[in-house]
Amino acid sequence: MEEDKERKPYTRRLWGLSAVVFLVFLILGFNLWRLQIASASYYETKAQANIMKLVSIPSNRGDIVDRNGELLVTSVPQFALTIDWMDLQSAPIDNWQEVVARLAGYIKPYWPIKEQSVENIKVDILVMMQNQQWERYRSVTVMNDVPDPLKAIIAEHKDELPGVNIEALPVRDYRKGTLAGHLLGYVREVGSEEEIASFNENPQAQEDGFKYTQGDQVGKMGVEKGYDYWLRGREGVQQVIVDNSARPIAKEVIQPSEPGKTLQLTLDAKLQAVVEKTLDDVFREYVHPEHPDSNQGAAVVIEVKTGKILAMTSHPYMDPNDLTGIISEELAEKYFRVKDAASFNRALAGTYAPGSTFKMITAMAGLQSGVVTPYEQFNSSNVAATLGTQHGIQEWLPGGFGLVNLNRAMAKSSNTYFQAVGQRVFNKNGELIKQIANEFGLGVYTGVDIPGESKGNAPSPEWKKATFGPQLEKKRDNDLAKIEEEYKVKLGSAKDEAERKQLENQRKNKINQVEADYANNAPWQVNWQQFDSFNTSIGQGDNIYTPLQLANYVATIVNGGKRMQPYMVDKILDPVTGEVIFQNQPVVKNTVSVSPEVLQTVKEAMSKVTSGEGTASGLFADVPDFSGGGKTGTAQLGSVGTAAGNLFNGVFVAFAPYDDPQIAFAGVVEYGGHGGETAGAVAKAAFMEYFGWGANK
């Protein structure tokens, strides 16, 4: 009994412990049942939501060098301020937006947009993060080129800024500043879905199975855009596990990135620098005294036999370094919003009336069609008698030049001569001048290997009818439809038959007036007129071309009639071995229908412009080594009698040397007056640099 009494407490404890153990196992069993059976589908879905993503790691963008290997563009490490979503959201802090607010306060003194408040900076950062909400495994770049004081501030307050880091990221460095800025382009984050789709049409990207996505840094213009896939290299791969809210859980680099290829351009950096400096001088010395706000112009130097672009500049100049990272309002205004926006490449996309530089086309059309010989003379001092009308365009020199044949007309830039020849050509074949202009690359795309070129326009009777006929018909039909709509309501509410008849008469009168206006306007606006022939023949009217087209047109004249495709990238090189991966080759776009004899005759006539009594004879007077030819142009900006009628763009085209032409030039200086003095000065400097004329004298 005594023994049982002693066991009793231990027995109760054992039963109690057993009950506890049983209860524990019961709870564990219940939870196992709940997790594995009752809530199995829920947790299976949740587990499936934790998926693995393969994320691209940007590569180091390739270098760009000029034809002599001089470095123009590279990528350098630059300290950027970034926010890492994973670190930010895993931090022990109640509201991560407070982190952003603190960060905005710290960076306010260093923010590019000086007038912006802390609250607005915070909003901007939140917008950046919002734009990347479905790719939270990517760091958000808040600010590039972080100054040293801000680096110290971020380091000092690291504990209260979880997820905020200073990282060394590769950033484009345009070593020469504004030099060839438009040609090189700039790099920014890809924008719209349409832009992404256009990049994904790249043949190399498609071949490699690469897809551009939101967040990618891409070239926005020039070589950076045209050769983006080569420059961007092969991106690395990072494995990221994210939950169903796109929040990263873990990440690991699987494959490192490979650097982009090196592009060697056809561009000569020294020649480019000379062209840009001289164009700047021209604006300062010739244009600004009378037109202080004018800064627009362009110039192109092209290799005659290959189509290689040796220099191409657009004024005002553009510094691609300005367009890296956040752009201030001041820079946005300068580059994108004002009338003379500095980001617009006028050499490639600007279209200008060629003025008298078009006269070689008229000459070739006249000679090729047989309506004139090189020796036939016209009386330039009697415009009405020569053209058979009082409405011809007068000579630029009052009184004219007396009798002129092709050589003298080209040298003196006689309007009367080329109007007379053009009149004959249009009477015989209204489409011939346009056909020949197109053959020489005017009014058609050149096919240059950088994006953004304009097509221009070469007018003709069929073009005028096709362009303005439908416009005039549409206006007539719209006016008639409005009349019918107006009188449908009025006639429906007429009080009696007398009022109805009155309204019907009004309706008919208005219809008749519209039809009469159409009949009166159609002959002038749709049908080719004599003044169209005159304007077109001397490079005015609806003639508009790019400076690149003008340079290529001159090159085609002097290389035997082969129109080459201009190009900017010569080679693509392996950045490690220097091996040539791709070599661009000269491409003949077409051979013109103009005979070699006619080409030689026109080439000779161009040589008279830069010698003797030619309009550019003084340009190379102090350069005894010069031989070649050219053509001055003074393109009128408006009709006679209007405010713009006394304003002119200066246009000049040229080639050198005469016997074996190597390079061709075209330049336009807006409000530059006589082309030989303004654009011609740029041509002279370019030729002297390229050929070394006067270098050691």
Stockholm file with secondary structure:
# STOCKHOLM 1.0

chainA/1-697         MEEDKERKPYTRRLWGLSAVVFLVFLILGFNLWRLQIASASYYETKAQANIMKLVSIPSNRGDIVDRNGELLVTSVPQFALTIDWMDLQSAPIDNWQEVVARLAGYIKPYWPIKEQSVENIKVDILVMMQNQQWERYRSVTVMNDVPDPLKAIIAEHKDELPGVNIEALPVRDYRKGTLAGHLLGYVREVGSEEEIASFNENPQAQEDGFKYTQGDQVGKMGVEKGYDYWLRGREGVQQVIVDNSARPIAKEVIQPSEPGKTLQLTLDAKLQAVVEKTLDDVFREYVHPEHPDSNQGAAVVIEVKTGKILAMTSHPYMDPNDLTGIISEELAEKYFRVKDAASFNRALAGTYAPGSTFKMITAMAGLQSGVVTPYEQFNSSNVAATLGTQHGIQEWLPGGFGLVNLNRAMAKSSNTYFQAVGQRVFNKNGELIKQIANEFGLGVYTGVDIPGESKGNAPSPEWKKATFGPQLEKKRDNDLAKIEEEYKVKLGSAKDEAERKQLENQRKNKINQVEADYANNAPWQVNWQQFDSFNTSIGQGDNIYTPLQLANYVATIVNGGKRMQPYMVDKILDPVTGEVIFQNQPVVKNTVSVSPEVLQTVKEAMSKVTSGEGTASGLFADVPDFSGGGKTGTAQLGSVGTAAGNLFNGVFVAFAPYDDPQIAFAGVVEYGGHGGETAGAVAKAAFMEYFGWGANK
#=GR chainA/1-697 SS CHHHHHHHHHHHHHHHHHHHHHHHHHHHHHHHHIIIIITHHHHHHHHHHSEEEEEEECCCCCCEECTTCCEEEEEEEEEEEEECHHHHHTSSCSCHHHHHHHHHHHHGGGCSSTTCCHHHHHHHHHHHHHHTGGGTTSCEEEESSCCHHHHHHHHHTGGGSTTEEEEEEEEEEETTTTTTHHHHCCEEECCSHHHHHHHTTCHHHHHHTCCCCTTCEEECSHHHHHTHHHHHCBCEEEEEEECTTSCEEEEEEEECCBCCCEEEESCCHHHHHHHHHHHHHHIIIIITTTCTTCCCEEEEEEETTTCBEEEEEEESCCCGGGGSSSCCHHHHIIIIISTTCTTCCTTTTCCBCCGGGGHHHHHHHHHHHTSCCTTCCEETTCHHHHHTSTTSCCCSSTTCCSEECHHHHHHHTCHHHHHHHHHHHHHHCTTHHHHHHHHTTTTSCCCCSSSCCCCCBCCCHHHHHHHHHHHHHHHHHHHHHHHHHHHHHHHHTCSSHHHHHHHHHHHHHHHHHHHHHHHHHHHHHTSCCHHHHHHHHTTCTTCBBCHHHHHHHHHHHHTTSEEECCBSEEEEECTTTCCEEEECCCCEEEECSSCHHHHHHHHHHHHHHTSTTCTTTTTTTTCTTCCCEEEEEEEECSCTTSGGGGCEEEEEEEEECSSSCCEEEEEEETTCCSTTTTHHHHHHHHHHHHHTTTTTC
#=GC SS_cons         CHHHHHHHHHHHHHHHHHHHHHHHHHHHHHHHHIIIIITHHHHHHHHHHSEEEEEEECCCCCCEECTTCCEEEEEEEEEEEEECHHHHHTSSCSCHHHHHHHHHHHHGGGCSSTTCCHHHHHHHHHHHHHHTGGGTTSCEEEESSCCHHHHHHHHHTGGGSTTEEEEEEEEEEETTTTTTHHHHCCEEECCSHHHHHHHTTCHHHHHHTCCCCTTCEEECSHHHHHTHHHHHCBCEEEEEEECTTSCEEEEEEEECCBCCCEEEESCCHHHHHHHHHHHHHHIIIIITTTCTTCCCEEEEEEETTTCBEEEEEEESCCCGGGGSSSCCHHHHIIIIISTTCTTCCTTTTCCBCCGGGGHHHHHHHHHHHTSCCTTCCEETTCHHHHHTSTTSCCCSSTTCCSEECHHHHHHHTCHHHHHHHHHHHHHHCTTHHHHHHHHTTTTSCCCCSSSCCCCCBCCCHHHHHHHHHHHHHHHHHHHHHHHHHHHHHHHHTCSSHHHHHHHHHHHHHHHHHHHHHHHHHHHHHTSCCHHHHHHHHTTCTTCBBCHHHHHHHHHHHHTTSEEECCBSEEEEECTTTCCEEEECCCCEEEECSSCHHHHHHHHHHHHHHTSTTCTTTTTTTTCTTCCCEEEEEEEECSCTTSGGGGCEEEEEEEEECSSSCCEEEEEEETTCCSTTTTHHHHHHHHHHHHHTTTTTC
//
